[in-house]
């Protein structure tokens, strides 16, 4: 049985949707979860620079009901649960149970009990319209059908409830991913149209005009964009940074789809990447610039 998230005040350790996974969801679980887990130290720290910049400004009050969409490792869900207080509640939803397992453990260790951990596809999950805030950090860019997903997310919000999502700006504004892709493409062909993928990709919501149109089509109003630029740590050292780039992100996709050719050329790719990343090595790891949009919108009711 599907348990919808209108279980207000009830502790639910795990809610699972009995729906077949899409190809994108399967790819996340089978291919990306192990790689994301391996580089959790890069991802949580780096992505956190963008959520930390806007967390003090989020419209959260004690007692609020919040959805963290694409909650990943659960760090933002825990932060939101603390802001909402014991009288509030957070639904942390992600299609990857492997991610949420980390969140469950971290929340338990921190003594944060007001989170429901939901394993489901956000595009299809049956929400109930009593939430004050729908939050998503770097999750909405991967939706198979953005308008359908954003509209479904709006069904979770009560009238006047707000959506706040963080998405990457263009790859040109994010050299921490763009530089490595340039290096990979100097050695390998670009992925073909039949490439295995996790969805539209990290830069699919970089355009203000397009995303504004998507939000309006999904029924939102009062739409606003705020740019956040941050230096992020992409590796403990240069070897860690190279391994990260060849596992995840645009360069990782190029390398993965090249198969045996990628493996054969890996030494040359690593050598070139090492030379390109050397100027970004600091006493605190490899640091590069990143840029995001913080997008807010309102459910008019």
C-alpha positions in Angstrom: 0.0 0.0 0.0 1.2 3.5 -0.8 1.3 5.7 2.3 0.8 9.3 1.4 2.7 12.0 3.3 -0.4 13.3 5.1 0.6 11.2 8.1 0.9 14.4 10.2 2.5 13.9 13.6 3.2 10.2 12.9 6.8 9.0 12.8 7.3 7.1 9.6 10.7 5.4 9.3 10.3 4.7 5.6 7.5 5.2 3.1 7.9 3.5 -0.2 5.9 4.1 -3.4 4.7 0.9 -5.2 5.4 2.2 -8.6 7.9 0.9 -11.3 11.1 2.9 -11.5 11.8 5.0 -14.6 15.0 4.4 -16.5 16.4 7.6 -14.9 15.6 6.4 -11.4 17.1 3.0 -12.1 20.3 4.7 -13.4 20.6 6.8 -10.3 20.3 3.7 -8.0 22.4 1.3 -10.0 25.2 3.6 -11.3 25.3 6.9 -9.5 24.6 6.1 -5.8 27.9 4.2 -5.2 29.8 7.0 -6.9 28.1 9.8 -5.0 28.7 7.9 -1.8 32.4 7.5 -2.6 32.6 11.3 -3.1 30.2 12.3 -0.3 33.0 14.4 1.2 33.1 16.5 -1.9 29.4 16.7 -2.7 28.0 17.6 0.8 30.7 20.1 1.5 30.5 21.7 -1.9 26.8 21.8 -2.4 26.4 23.0 1.2 28.1 26.3 0.3 25.1 27.1 -1.8 22.4 26.1 0.6 24.2 27.7 3.5 24.2 31.0 1.7 20.4 31.1 1.7 19.3 29.0 4.7 19.0 32.0 7.0 16.6 33.6 4.5 14.3 30.6 4.0 10.7 31.2 5.1 10.7 28.6 7.9 9.0 29.1 11.2 8.6 26.7 14.2 5.9 24.2 13.5 6.2 24.4 9.7 5.6 21.4 7.5 8.3 21.0 4.9 9.3 18.8 2.0 12.9 18.3 1.1 12.7 17.1 -2.5 15.7 15.1 -3.7 17.0 15.1 -0.2 20.1 13.0 -1.0 22.3 12.3 2.0 19.8 14.2 4.2 21.9 17.0 5.5 19.5 19.7 4.4 16.5 17.8 5.8 18.2 17.7 9.2 18.9 21.5 9.0 15.3 22.1 8.0 14.0 19.9 10.8 16.0 21.8 13.3 14.6 25.1 12.0 11.0 23.8 12.1 11.5 22.6 15.7 9.9 19.5 17.3 6.4 20.8 16.6 7.3 20.9 12.9 8.0 18.1 10.5 10.1 17.4 7.4 9.4 14.9 4.6 12.8 14.0 3.1 12.0 12.4 -0.3 14.4 10.8 -2.7 14.3 8.0 -5.3 17.5 6.5 -3.9 17.2 4.6 -0.7 21.0 4.4 -0.6 21.2 8.1 -0.1 18.5 8.3 2.5 20.2 5.6 4.6 22.9 8.1 5.4 20.3 10.7 6.4 18.5 8.2 8.7 21.7 7.4 10.5 22.9 11.0 10.7 19.5 12.2 12.0 19.4 9.5 14.6 23.0 10.3 15.8 22.0 14.0 16.0 18.8 13.3 17.9 16.6 14.8 15.2 13.3 12.8 15.1 10.9 15.0 13.2 11.8 13.7 9.7 9.9 11.2 7.6 12.2 9.4 5.1 10.3 8.7 1.8 11.6 6.6 -1.0 9.7 7.7 -4.1 9.8 9.5 -7.5 8.9 13.1 -6.8 7.2 13.4 -10.2 4.6 10.8 -9.2 4.4 10.8 -5.4 0.9 11.5 -4.0 1.4 14.6 -1.8 -1.1 16.2 0.4 -1.5 20.0 0.3 -0.6 21.0 3.8 3.1 21.9 3.5 4.5 25.4 4.1 7.7 25.0 2.1 8.9 22.7 -0.8 12.8 22.9 -0.8 15.2 21.3 -3.3 18.9 21.6 -3.6 20.3 20.5 -7.0 17.6 18.0 -7.6 15.0 19.5 -10.0 17.5 19.7 -12.9 17.2 16.0 -13.4 13.5 15.7 -13.7 12.4 13.7 -16.7 9.5 16.1 -17.3 10.1 19.3 -15.3 6.6 20.9 -15.7 4.9 17.7 -14.6 7.3 17.3 -11.6 7.0 21.0 -10.6 3.2 20.8 -10.8 3.2 17.7 -8.6 5.5 19.4 -6.1 3.0 22.3 -6.0 0.3 19.8 -4.9 2.2 19.5 -1.6 1.9 23.2 -0.8 -1.0 24.9 0.9 -2.2 28.1 -0.6 0.6 30.7 -0.2 3.2 28.0 0.4 6.5 28.5 -1.3 8.9 26.5 -3.4 12.6 27.2 -3.1 15.0 25.3 -5.4 18.7 25.7 -6.0 20.0 24.8 -9.5 23.2 25.2 -11.3 23.7 28.1 -13.7 25.5 27.4 -17.0 28.5 25.2 -17.4 30.5 28.3 -18.4 29.6 29.8 -14.9 30.8 26.5 -13.2 34.4 25.8 -14.2 34.6 23.2 -11.4 32.7 21.0 -13.9 33.4 22.7 -17.2 37.2 22.5 -17.2 37.3 18.8 -16.6 34.7 18.2 -19.4 37.0 20.2 -21.8 39.9 17.9 -20.9 37.9 14.7 -21.3 36.5 15.8 -24.7 40.1 16.6 -25.9 40.7 12.8 -25.7 37.3 11.2 -26.1 34.1 11.5 -28.3 31.1 13.1 -26.8 28.3 10.8 -25.5 25.9 9.7 -28.1 22.1 10.2 -28.1 21.6 6.7 -26.7 23.9 7.3 -23.7 22.8 6.1 -20.3 21.8 9.2 -18.3 20.3 10.4 -15.0 18.0 12.9 -16.7 18.2 16.2 -18.5 21.5 17.1 -16.7 22.9 19.5 -14.2 22.5 22.6 -16.3 19.0 22.0 -17.7 17.6 24.8 -15.5 20.2 27.4 -16.1 18.0 29.7 -18.2 15.9 32.2 -16.3 13.3 32.6 -19.1 12.8 28.9 -19.7 12.5 28.1 -16.0 10.1 31.0 -15.4 7.9 29.6 -18.2 8.1 26.1 -16.7 7.1 27.4 -13.2 4.2 29.4 -14.7 3.0 26.4 -16.6 3.1 24.4 -13.4 0.9 27.0 -11.7 3.3 29.1 -9.6 3.5 32.8 -9.4 5.7 35.4 -7.6 8.8 33.9 -9.2 12.3 35.3 -8.3 15.9 34.4 -9.0 19.0 35.1 -6.9 22.5 34.3 -8.0 24.9 32.6 -5.5 28.6 32.3 -6.3 30.9 30.2 -4.1 34.3 28.6 -4.1 33.9 24.9 -3.5 36.3 22.2 -2.6 36.4 19.5 -5.3 38.9 17.2 -3.7 41.1 16.7 -0.7 44.1 16.9 -3.1 44.7 16.9 -6.8 44.4 13.1 -7.2 41.1 13.1 -5.3 39.8 15.9 -7.5 40.8 14.0 -10.7 39.1 10.8 -9.4 36.0 12.8 -8.6 35.8 14.4 -12.1 36.2 11.1 -13.9 33.5 9.5 -11.8 30.8 12.1 -11.8 29.6 15.2 -13.6 30.0 16.0 -17.3 33.6 14.7 -17.6 32.5 11.5 -15.8 29.7 11.0 -18.3 32.2 11.4 -21.2 34.6 9.0 -19.7 32.0 6.4 -18.7 30.3 6.4 -22.1 33.7 5.9 -23.9 34.1 2.5 -22.2 37.3 0.7 -23.1 38.6 3.7 -25.1 38.3 5.8 -21.9 40.2 3.3 -19.9 42.9 3.1 -22.5 43.3 6.9 -22.5 42.9 7.5 -18.8 46.6 8.0 -18.1 46.7 10.8 -20.7 43.4 12.3 -19.5 44.7 12.3 -15.9 48.0 13.9 -16.9 46.2 16.7 -18.7 43.6 17.2 -15.9 46.4 17.3 -13.4 48.1 20.1 -15.2 44.8 22.1 -15.6 43.8 21.7 -12.0 47.3 22.5 -10.5 46.6 26.3 -10.3 43.6 25.5 -8.0 45.4 23.6 -5.4 45.4 25.3 -2.0 46.3 24.4 1.6 42.7 23.3 2.0 42.3 21.0 -1.0 41.4 21.9 -4.6 39.2 24.9 -4.7 37.2 26.1 -7.8 34.4 28.5 -8.5 30.7 27.5 -8.8 27.5 29.4 -9.5 23.9 28.7 -8.9 20.4 30.1 -9.0 18.2 30.2 -5.9 14.7 30.2 -7.4 11.6 30.9 -5.3 8.0 30.8 -6.3 4.6 30.7 -4.6 1.6 28.4 -4.9 -1.3 30.9 -5.4 -3.8 28.3 -4.2 
